[in-house]
């Protein structure tokens, strides 16, 4: 069983994540925290001496951030796995969390289907990591380093072929706005925005405000994922 610590300052969110996790095979809720300091203490000095395998970590909390928690844990040589679950979308925060070894980054709100997809991928990757020992082949090394995230099912009206074109454009030309992406692919702005927002929900790209021009800031989309997809 993967002993999991839930960290979020909202009681309803904790309850929701607990309910979601209890529906998955191979996981158990080992503890819950509502603040950054409590999360650090729980991981470094676990109750009953049983270490946590995984932390579902919020980023915005009253007494600190998820970044603070993760920096402290890594400084104390903790190798606990962390999945960020947060409403924070800015690319800089995502990059910092990734540099600190966060396994995945889920943006609230999301449904059980996405939660199931990402946690199942984590469980399978963890099992593969634990089963690999001794001298490794290149394929085994690649499998150990890649952190699969799965893919959300496409909403009705979106095509996989067009989605791949949007992904290629954002990866090669990003950050891009919906207007720039629409012009680049010869699509309407309304249509391209549906694809971009789907990729945001899937954790593939991040949405942020672009400043520096007169008037309202324009929304831009930045590639996040580094798995070669």
N, C-alpha and C positions, 0 to 999 in steps of 0.2 A: 504493500500500500504506500502511496506517495503522500507523506504527511505534509499538509498544507496549512500555511498561516494566511489568514485573510486580513488585509489592512485597508481600512477606509474610515473616514470620519463621519460617514452618514450611516445611521443604523439600518435604514431601509435597504441601502445598497449592500451592506454586509449580509442582511437576511437573504436578499436575492441571490448573491453569489454563493452563499452557503447552500441554498436550495438547488442551484444549478450544479454545484460540485457533488452534492449527494446523489444526483441522478447519473453520475459517471462511474463506471467501473474503474477500480484501481486507485481511487483517491479517498482520503479521509481528511476532515477538517480537524486540525490539531490545536488550533487557537485562533483568536480574533483580537485585533487591536484597532483603536480609533485614533492613534497618534503616532508620530514619527519616533519619538523617544521610546515609547512602549514597544514598537516594532523592533527596534535595534536590540533592546533588552531581551525580547522574546526569542530572537534568533541566536544571540550570543550566549544566553543563559536559559535554555528551554526548560519549561516545567517538566519535572519528572526525569530530566536528563535525556529525553528522546529528541534528537535534533530534527529540525524541519528540512524537508527536501525541496520545498517550493514555497515562494511567497507571491501572493497576488497583491500587488502593491499599488496603492493610490499615489498620486503625485502631490496633490494640493491638500495639506492638512494644517490645522491651527498652529502646531508647534514645530513645524519643519516641512520639508518637501520629500518626495520620494527620492529625488537626487541626493539629498542629505543622507537619507537612510542607506542608499546603495553605496555612496562614497565611504561611509563609516564602516559598513560591512566589509567592503573590499579592503579597506585599510587594516582591518582586523583579521584579514586572511580568511574570511568566510567565503566559501564557494557555493553557497545556497543558490539554487536557481530562482530567477525572478521573472515574473510576467507583469508588466505594467498595465494597469487597468485604470483609465483616467479620461477626463474630458479635455485635457491639455493637448492641443494639436500642433503647436508651433514646432517647426523643423529643428530649431536649435536644441530644444529639450529632447526631442527624439534622438538626435545625434549624440547628445551627452549620455543618455540612457543606454544607447547602443554601445558606446565606447566603454561603459562600465559593465558590459556583459549581460544586459537584459535579454532574456530569451525571446520574448515577443512583446508587442505593444498594441493593446486593444483600446480603441477609442469608444467611450460611452456616448450614447446608449447603444446597446446591441441586444440581440435576442439570444435564446438558448442555442439556436442552430450554429451561430458563429462561435459561441463559447465552446460548444461540443467539438466543433471542428478544430479549433486551436489547441484545446487541452488534450484531445486525442492525439493530435500530431506530436505534441510535447511528450506524452506518455510513450508513444512508439519510438521517438528519437531517444528518449532516456533509456529505454530497454535495449536499444541497439548499442548505445554508448557503454552500458554496463556489461554487455555480452562480448565486447571486443577487448581482446587482451593480447599481450606479447607483440611480436612483429606484425605490422599491419601492411596491407596492400594500399596502393594509391586510391583504389575505390573505397576502401574502408576509411582511409583518412578523409576523403571528400565527404563521406556520409557522416563522420563525426563532426566535421566543421559546419556543414550545412544545417540550418535550423528551419525545417519545413514548416510552413504556415497553412498549407492547404489553400483552397480558394472558395470564396462564397459563390453560391449558385447565381447565375445571371438573372436579373429581373426580366420579366416579360418585355419584349420589345428591343432588348439589347442583343447584339450578335457577338460571338466569340472572335470572329475575324476583325470586326471593327474595334473591339476592345484591345486586341493585340496591336492594332495600328495606333491607338491612343497611347498605350503603354510605351511603344517604341518612340513616339514623338516626345513624351514627357521625359523619358530617360535620356534622349539625345539632345533635346533642346531646352529642357527645363532649367529653372522654374518658368512656367508658362501660364498665361491667363486663359480663360475660356475663349475669349476673343481671338487670341493668338493661335490656340489649338484649332479652333474652328476654321480660321483662315488657312492654316497649314494643311488641314485634311480635307478642305472643301466641304465642310459640314455646317449645319446651322448651329448657332450658339446654344440654343435650347437643347439640341440633341447631344452636343459634345459635353454639356454640363452634366447630363445624366450619367455618362460614362465616367467622367471625372469624379463625381460624387460617389459613384459605386466603388471606385478605386480607393477613395478616402475611407469609406466604411470598411473596406477589405484590408486596410492597413498598408496598402501599397504606396500611396502617395499622401502627402500632408497638404492641408489647406492653410494659407496664411494671408495676411493683408500686405499688399505692396504699396508703399508710400513713395513720395517724391514727385508726384504729379498733382496739378491743381484739381480741386474737387474731391469727391469721395474716393477713398483708397480702393484699388482694384484687387480682386482676389486672385492669388496665384497658386499654382499647384507644383509641388516639388517631389521628385522621386525619392523614396526612402529605402526600398528593399534592396539588399545586396546579394540575393541568391541566384542572380543570373537570369531571372525570369523576364 
